[in-house]
Amino acid sequence: MVAVNPLVPPGVYAPQEDTDLLAGALSEETLAPAAHVLDVGTGSGALALEAARRGGRVTAVDVSRRAVCAARWNARRAGLPLRVRRGNLFEPVHGESFDLILTNPPYVPAPAGAARPRGSARAWDAGGDGRMVLDRICREAPALLRPGGVLLMVQSALSDPDLTLAHLRATGLKASVTRRRRIPFGPVLRSRADWLRRRGLLSADEDDEELVVVRAELPH
């Protein structure tokens, strides 16, 4: 589904099943000419470049220096305009507004729940309940949407999509799950499957994970 094939240096999150699922949701959105698009946690820039290819005026944000460099390089390589900023979630775009916000945030529950992840793990580890970043997005993203604007966010069923929907609806957005996909465990979830079972997040025979896309729209 991701048409732009980015280069991914070591330490930067490579496009995976969640990226592809979110790209599919992006392909179903109608983008007005020069729509203002924000990709938060851009990684290599794959989703930002998809939006730019469709004519969006895209800003890509990531906290990782390597990711920012990768996204800039991939934009030049693809010949697509992309504004890339380094920073923590929405801080680099304070005071701006967008027609579409894309985000593939960290959402994997991690045993060291209170500890802040470091290095590459920042791309997936998200506290004991997997909501360290999801909750902040639910609080802060609605204020950046223009009337009729849309938030598209991918997460795991392990990190409670129903709570995401409840938080977004509480801010006045219309929110629903629009896409689902089950995928086999990757290395991270395989390594902590026993811990997830002890937490009651997995059954004894589960060896795959459900990913979902949450779509939330600010009414006109």
N, C-alpha and C positions, 0 to 999 in steps of 0.2 A: 504493500500500500504506500510506503514511503518512496516517492519517485526520485528524490534527491539522495544519492548515496554518499554520506559524509565520510570524511576521514576522521578516525577516532584515535587520538594518541593515548598512551598509557595514563591511567588515572582519571579518564573521562568516561562517563556512562555511555555505553554503546547502545544504539537503537535496538530494542528487543520487542517482545510481544506486546508490552504495554504501550510502547511507542506506536506500533502498528495499529493497535486498537483505537488509540486516540486520533491517529491520522485518518482512520476510517470515519470517525465522527466528524472530524474537520471537513472531510470531503462532502459531507451532507449539508454543511452550512452554506447559506448564501452570503457571499461577501460583496458588499457594495464596492464600487471603484474607490481605490485608495482608502479602504477601511483601516482604521487604526487597530492593530493587533499587538497583544503582549504575550510573549512566551516566557513563563517564569520557570526557572530551573531548566534552562535550554539544553544543557549538556553540549553535545556536538553541534547543535543547531538544526537538527533534522526537521523538527516540526515548524520551527520558525521559517526555514527555507521553503517548506511546503506552502505556508501562508504567503510568503513573498512571491513565490512562483505564480500564485493566483492573483497577484496585483495588490496585496495588502501592504500597508506601510507598517513594517514590523519592527518592534523593539524586543530584543532578547536579553534576558537577565539570568545571571548565574553567580553564585557565591565563590565558585572555583576559578582561580586565575587560569588554570589549564583549559577549562571549559570555555571561558571567554576567548582565549586565543584560538581554540579549535573552531568555535562558531564564526569568528572573524575570517579565519583562513578558509573555511568551507563556503562562506558567502562569496569571497573573492574568487574561489575556484569555480563556483557555479555561476558567477556573473550576476548575482542577485543583490539588490540593496538590502542591507540589514544594519540596524543600529543596535550595537551590543554594549551592554553596561554590566559592570561587576557590582554585586551588592547582595544583601540579604532580602530575598523576596521582593517586596514592593518598594523598598526604600529608594532605589535609584529612579523611580518614576513618581515620586511624591507630587501631588497636585495635578497629575495628568489623568486623562480618561480614555477609555478604549471601547471599541465596538465588540471586540472578542478577546477573551483571555484564555490562553491554553496553559495547562500545567500538568506535568507528570512528576509530582513531588515524591519525596521519601514517604513510604507508607508501610514498611515492614516492621512488625513488632520485634523488639530487640530485648534480650535478657537483661542487659545492663540498662534498664529503663531510664534511670535518672541521669546517666552519663551522656554528654553530648558526643555524637559520633565524630570521628576524625578521618581524614584522608578520603579514599574512595567510598567508604561506608556512608559518607554524608549523602550519597545519592540514593540510599535505600533505607538505612536504619532510622527509625522515627519514634523512639521511646517504647516503653513497656506495652502501650496499647496501640502503637502505630499511628498515633494522632498528633504527634509533636508539631508537625507542620500543617497537617490537614485542618486542624482547628484554627490556626492563625489565618490560613487562606479563607476559611469560611467567614471569619470576622472581618477581614480587611478587603477582600476582593470586591464585594458588592459596591463599596464606595468608589471604585475605579471604573465601574461600568456606566456607559451612557444609556439613556432610555432605549429599550429594545436590545441592549447589549447582552452578550452570552458568555458564560463561563463554561468551559469544557475541562473536566478534570478526571484523570484516571486514578484508580486506587484498587487495593485488594479487598475482597470480602472479609479478610481477617481483621481489617481495621474499621469495620462497622459503617458501611455505606448508609444505613438508615439514620445514623447519627449525623452524618454529613448532610443528608437531605433535610433533617429537622433543623439543623443550624442555619442552612441557607434559606429555608422557608421562613424562619423567624426574622430574617432581615428583609423580607418582602419579596424575595425572588420566587419564581416558579421553578421547581426543581424536580428532576426525575432521573432514574437510571435508564439510559438509552441503548447501551450496548453491554453485552456480557461475553466472556470467553473463559473457558477452563484450560489451563496449561499445566504441564508437568512441573514439579518442583525443580527449581534451579539449585545451584550449589548453596546459596544462602539459606533457603528454606529447608533443604535437606539437612544442613548442619544443625538446625535448631528445631527439627520436627518433634523430637521428644519433649522439649520445653513447651512447644505450642500445644501438644497433647495434654501435658500436665496443667496448662492454663485453661484447658477446655475449649481451645480455639480450633482444634482438629480432632476428628474421630480416630479411632485406632487404625482404621483401614484407609484413611485418606492419604493419597500421595500426589494430589494435584491441587491447584489453587484457582479460585475464580477471580478474574479481573473484571471491573465494571467501569463504565464511563458515566459520570454524573454530568448532566446538562442543567444549567441554571440560567434563567433569563430574567432580566429586570424589565418589568412591564413599562410600556410607554406612558 
